[in-house]
């Protein structure tokens, strides 16, 4: 499971939310949090909602 979390963390750093969002959509939020951890699920869902915001940018500071 730690490997899945590490991989999801890497995907989220480049703005790719699909591992987390697919887990939430198919397994539900609670199971996705058990698999990836609540912090990664929260971050993935924040990125999805932020992607709809025209003021949000991706990249390094």
DSSP file (Angstrom, degrees, kcal/mol; ACC not computed):
  #  RESIDUE AA STRUCTURE BP1 BP2  ACC     N-H-->O    O-->H-N    N-H-->O    O-->H-N    TCO  KAPPA ALPHA  PHI   PSI    X-CA   Y-CA   Z-CA
    1    1 A X     >        0   0    0      0, 0.0     4,-2.1     0, 0.0     5,-0.2   0.000 360.0 360.0 360.0 -33.3    0.0    0.0    0.0
    2    2 A X  H  >  +     0   0    0      1,-0.2     4,-2.4     2,-0.2     5,-0.2   0.860 360.0  55.0 -62.8 -34.1    2.9    2.3    0.7
    3    3 A X  H  > S+     0   0    0      2,-0.2     4,-2.4     1,-0.2    -1,-0.2   0.905 106.6  50.4 -64.2 -41.4    4.0    2.0   -3.0
    4    4 A X  H  > S+     0   0    0      2,-0.2     4,-2.5     1,-0.2    -2,-0.2   0.897 111.1  49.1 -63.2 -40.2    0.5    3.0   -4.1
    5    5 A X  H  X S+     0   0    0     -4,-2.1     4,-2.5     2,-0.2    -2,-0.2   0.908 111.0  49.4 -66.2 -41.7    0.7    6.1   -1.8
    6    6 A X  H  X S+     0   0    0     -4,-2.4     4,-2.0     2,-0.2    -2,-0.2   0.909 112.8  47.4 -64.1 -41.5    4.1    7.0   -3.1
    7    7 A X  H  X S+     0   0    0     -4,-2.4     4,-2.4     2,-0.2    -2,-0.2   0.925 112.2  48.7 -66.2 -43.9    3.0    6.7   -6.7
    8    8 A X  H  X S+     0   0    0     -4,-2.5     4,-2.6     1,-0.2    -2,-0.2   0.900 109.3  53.8 -62.0 -40.0   -0.2    8.7   -6.1
    9    9 A X  H  X S+     0   0    0     -4,-2.5     4,-1.6     1,-0.2    -1,-0.2   0.905 108.7  49.1 -60.4 -42.1    2.0   11.4   -4.4
   10   10 A X  H  X S+     0   0    0     -4,-2.0     4,-0.7     1,-0.2    -2,-0.2   0.919 111.2  49.4 -64.2 -43.3    4.2   11.6   -7.4
   11   11 A X  H ><>S+     0   0    0     -4,-2.4     5,-2.3     1,-0.2     3,-1.0   0.913 109.1  52.5 -61.8 -42.1    1.2   11.9   -9.7
   12   12 A X  H ><5S+     0   0    0     -4,-2.6     3,-1.4     1,-0.2    -1,-0.2   0.820  98.7  64.3 -65.8 -30.0   -0.3   14.7   -7.6
   13   13 A X  H 3<5S+     0   0    0     -4,-1.6    -1,-0.2     1,-0.3    -2,-0.2   0.767 107.5  42.5 -65.9 -23.1    2.9   16.7   -7.7
   14   14 A X  T <<5S-     0   0    0     -3,-1.0    -1,-0.3    -4,-0.7    -2,-0.2   0.296 124.5-102.6-103.7   9.2    2.5   17.1  -11.5
   15   15 A X  T < 5S+     0   0    0     -3,-1.4     2,-0.7     1,-0.2    -3,-0.2   0.529  75.9 137.9  88.4   5.6   -1.3   17.8  -11.2
   16   16 A X      < +     0   0    0     -5,-2.3    -1,-0.2    -6,-0.2     3,-0.2  -0.779  19.9 170.3 -89.4 113.7   -2.5   14.3  -12.2
   17   17 A X    >>  +     0   0    0     -2,-0.7     4,-2.8     1,-0.1     3,-0.6   0.441  42.8 105.6-102.6  -2.2   -5.4   13.4   -9.9
   18   18 A X  H 3> S+     0   0    0      1,-0.2     4,-2.6     2,-0.2     5,-0.3   0.824  74.4  56.3 -57.8 -38.6   -6.7   10.3  -11.7
   19   19 A X  H 3> S+     0   0    0     -3,-0.2     4,-1.3     1,-0.2    -1,-0.2   0.935 117.0  37.0 -58.3 -41.9   -5.4    7.7   -9.2
   20   20 A X  H <> S+     0   0    0     -3,-0.6     4,-2.4     2,-0.2    -2,-0.2   0.933 118.3  47.7 -74.7 -46.9   -7.1    9.4   -6.4
   21   21 A X  H  X S+     0   0    0     -4,-2.8     4,-2.7     1,-0.2     5,-0.2   0.872 110.7  51.6 -67.2 -35.7  -10.3   10.4   -8.2
   22   22 A X  H  X S+     0   0    0     -4,-2.6     4,-2.5    -5,-0.3     5,-0.3   0.914 110.8  49.3 -64.7 -41.3  -10.8    7.0   -9.7
   23   23 A X  H  X>S+     0   0    0     -4,-1.3     4,-2.7    -5,-0.3     5,-0.9   0.918 112.9  46.6 -63.2 -43.3  -10.5    5.4   -6.3
   24   24 A X  H  X5S+     0   0    0     -4,-2.4     4,-1.1     3,-0.2    -2,-0.2   0.924 115.1  46.8 -64.7 -43.9  -13.0    7.9   -4.8
   25   25 A X  H  <5S+     0   0    0     -4,-2.7    -2,-0.2    -5,-0.2    -1,-0.2   0.872 124.0  30.7 -66.7 -37.8  -15.4    7.4   -7.7
   26   26 A X  H  <5S+     0   0    0     -4,-2.5    -2,-0.2    -5,-0.2    -3,-0.2   0.859 133.7  25.1 -92.7 -37.8  -15.2    3.6   -7.7
   27   27 A X  H  <5S-     0   0    0     -4,-2.7     4,-0.3    -5,-0.3    -3,-0.2   0.692 106.3-115.1-100.7 -22.1  -14.6    2.7   -4.0
   28   28 A X     X< -     0   0    0     -4,-1.1     4,-2.1    -5,-0.9     5,-0.2  -0.182  34.7 -75.3  98.6 161.4  -16.0    5.6   -2.2
   29   29 A X  H  > S+     0   0    0      1,-0.2     4,-2.2     2,-0.2     5,-0.2   0.882 126.1  51.5 -63.0 -42.4  -14.3    8.2   -0.1
   30   30 A X  H  > S+     0   0    0      1,-0.2     4,-1.8     2,-0.2    -1,-0.2   0.923 113.0  44.3 -64.9 -44.6  -13.7    6.1    3.0
   31   31 A X  H  > S+     0   0    0     -4,-0.3     4,-2.0     2,-0.2    -1,-0.2   0.881 112.1  53.2 -68.2 -37.3  -12.1    3.2    1.1
   32   32 A X  H  X>S+     0   0    0     -4,-2.1     4,-3.2     1,-0.2     5,-0.5   0.894 108.7  50.5 -63.6 -38.8   -9.9    5.6   -0.9
   33   33 A X  H  X5S+     0   0    0     -4,-2.2     4,-1.6     1,-0.2    -1,-0.2   0.865 109.1  51.1 -67.3 -35.7   -8.7    7.2    2.3
   34   34 A X  H  <5S+     0   0    0     -4,-1.8    -1,-0.2    -5,-0.2    -2,-0.2   0.892 117.1  40.6 -64.9 -38.1   -7.8    3.8    3.7
   35   35 A X  H  <5S+     0   0    0     -4,-2.0    -2,-0.2    -5,-0.1   -30,-0.2   0.941 134.2  16.6 -76.7 -49.6   -5.9    3.0    0.5
   36   36 A X  H  <5S-     0   0    0     -4,-3.2     4,-0.3    -5,-0.2    -3,-0.2   0.643 109.7-107.4-100.9 -18.1   -4.1    6.3   -0.2
   37   37 A X     X< -     0   0    0     -4,-1.6     4,-2.0    -5,-0.5     3,-0.2   0.089  28.7 -92.7  95.8 145.3   -4.5    8.1    3.2
   38   38 A X  H  > S+     0   0    0      1,-0.2     4,-2.5     2,-0.2     5,-0.2   0.831 121.3  57.7 -64.5 -32.9   -6.7   11.0    4.0
   39   39 A X  H  > S+     0   0    0      2,-0.2     4,-2.3     1,-0.2    -1,-0.2   0.911 109.2  43.8 -65.6 -42.0   -4.1   13.7    3.2
   40   40 A X  H  > S+     0   0    0     -4,-0.3     4,-2.7    -3,-0.2    -2,-0.2   0.893 114.3  49.6 -70.6 -39.1   -3.6   12.4   -0.4
   41   41 A X  H  X S+     0   0    0     -4,-2.0     4,-2.4     2,-0.2     5,-0.2   0.935 112.5  47.9 -64.1 -45.0   -7.3   12.1   -1.0
   42   42 A X  H  X S+     0   0    0     -4,-2.5     4,-2.2    -5,-0.2    -2,-0.2   0.927 113.4  47.7 -60.1 -45.3   -7.9   15.6    0.3
   43   43 A X  H  X S+     0   0    0     -4,-2.3     4,-2.3     2,-0.2    -2,-0.2   0.907 111.2  50.8 -64.3 -42.1   -5.1   17.0   -1.8
   44   44 A X  H  X S+     0   0    0     -4,-2.7     4,-2.0     1,-0.2    -1,-0.2   0.917 112.1  46.2 -61.6 -43.6   -6.3   15.2   -5.0
   45   45 A X  H  X S+     0   0    0     -4,-2.4     4,-2.3     1,-0.2    -1,-0.2   0.849 110.4  54.0 -69.6 -33.3   -9.9   16.5   -4.5
   46   46 A X  H  X S+     0   0    0     -4,-2.2     4,-2.6    -5,-0.2    -2,-0.2   0.905 108.1  50.3 -64.0 -40.8   -8.6   20.0   -3.8
   47   47 A X  H  X S+     0   0    0     -4,-2.3     4,-1.9     2,-0.2    -2,-0.2   0.899 109.5  51.1 -64.3 -39.9   -6.6   19.9   -7.1
   48   48 A X  H  X S+     0   0    0     -4,-2.0     4,-0.5     2,-0.2    -2,-0.2   0.943 114.4  42.1 -62.9 -46.9   -9.7   18.8   -9.0
   49   49 A X  H >< S+     0   0    0     -4,-2.3     3,-0.8     1,-0.2    -2,-0.2   0.868 115.1  51.4 -69.1 -34.6  -11.8   21.6   -7.6
   50   50 A X  H >< S+     0   0    0     -4,-2.6     3,-1.7     1,-0.2     6,-0.4   0.774  96.0  68.9 -71.7 -26.2   -9.0   24.1   -8.1
   51   51 A X  H 3< S+     0   0    0     -4,-1.9    -1,-0.2     1,-0.3    -2,-0.2   0.744  95.7  56.1 -64.7 -21.2   -8.5   23.1  -11.7
   52   52 A X  T << S+     0   0    0     -3,-0.8     2,-0.5    -4,-0.5    -1,-0.3   0.568  89.7  92.1 -83.9  -9.2  -11.8   24.7  -12.4
   53   53 A X    X   -     0   0    0     -3,-1.7     3,-1.3    -4,-0.2    -3,-0.0  -0.760  67.9-151.4 -90.8 123.6  -10.6   28.0  -10.9
   54   54 A X  T 3  S+     0   0    0     -2,-0.5    -1,-0.1     1,-0.3    -3,-0.0   0.659  93.9  59.3 -69.6 -14.6   -9.1   30.3  -13.5
   55   55 A X  T 3  S+     0   0    0     -5,-0.1     2,-0.3     2,-0.0    -1,-0.3   0.574  84.8  95.3 -89.8  -9.7   -6.8   31.8  -10.9
   56   56 A X    <   -     0   0    0     -3,-1.3     2,-0.3    -6,-0.4     0, 0.0  -0.646  53.0-174.3 -86.7 136.7   -5.0   28.5  -10.0
   57   57 A X        -     0   0    0     -2,-0.3     2,-0.4     2,-0.1    -2,-0.0  -0.918  15.8-137.6-125.4 155.0   -1.7   27.7  -11.6
   58   58 A X        +     0   0    0     -2,-0.3     2,-0.3   -44,-0.1   -44,-0.1  -0.854  56.2  63.3-108.9 146.9    0.4   24.6  -11.5
   59   59 A X  S    S-     0   0    0     -2,-0.4     2,-0.2   -46,-0.2    -2,-0.1  -0.861  81.5 -40.7 138.0-170.5    4.2   24.6  -11.3
   60   60 A X              0   0    0     -2,-0.3    -2,-0.0     1,-0.1     0, 0.0  -0.567 360.0 360.0 -91.8 154.4    7.0   25.7   -9.0
   61   61 A X              0   0    0     -2,-0.2    -1,-0.1     0, 0.0    -2,-0.0   0.421 360.0 360.0 -91.8 360.0    7.2   28.8   -7.0
